[in-house]
Amino acid sequence: MDKKSRNKQVIIPADMGRYDRQLHRLSFITKELVKYVNDKDIQYGSSWRKRGGAGAFMVIARKWDRIEQACETRHPAKYDIFDVFETDGRSETILDDCLDLVGYLLILVEHMIEIDHVTGIKELNMSFVSSTQTGETEPSGMTNPFGFEEDKEMTGDSLKQTSKNSESEGEDSDPPTDYHDPTPGPYDPDRRLRSKTK
């Protein structure tokens, strides 16, 4: 979280009950967190989802990994998250990690609504109707996650054609260097060498 932002003091009336205090604090926290998350998503260009769903999962998981690591290393109070909050001396504290994790999960849910994977939240009595025209929505990530292009030799008719071409060239010819066997057998490091010496 950005510690340089202007400090906002939240005053809790003394006569509030426990759950009224909780609701009061949560309303302030969520309001500011939502603004913070949206600003950061704009600043970073939604980079958390640029590598598709698997990449987004890894970004979110990394935040949980940091929380788990901070709790695992506590002795003797291993996994005592309350103790970690009290004594964490890292520059990016467990509070930062928790708020980042909540932020990512919120923006994940919002994005699932944006791309129509979620149309309502039953527990909150909410439903969502898209006001966006078809095609206006930004893509959820790259067309080919991690930048790999689809291997054309491995799909449909082109795979059959490649196999026919190899057979027609004769048994002694080498297989094309760009051919990938879709069902490889056990690893045999000398297989290619033997095929050249036949």
Secondary structure, DSSP 8 states (H G I E B T S, - for coil): --TTS--------TT--HHHHHHHHHHHHHHHHHHHHHHHHHHHTSGGGTTHHHHHHHHHHHHHHHHHHHHHT-SSSTT-HHHHHHH--SSS-HHHHHHHHHHHHHHHHHHHHHTTS--EEGGGTEE----S-TT-S--SS-SSGGG----GGGSHHHHHHHHHHHHHT-TTS---TT---SS--S--TTHHHHHHH-
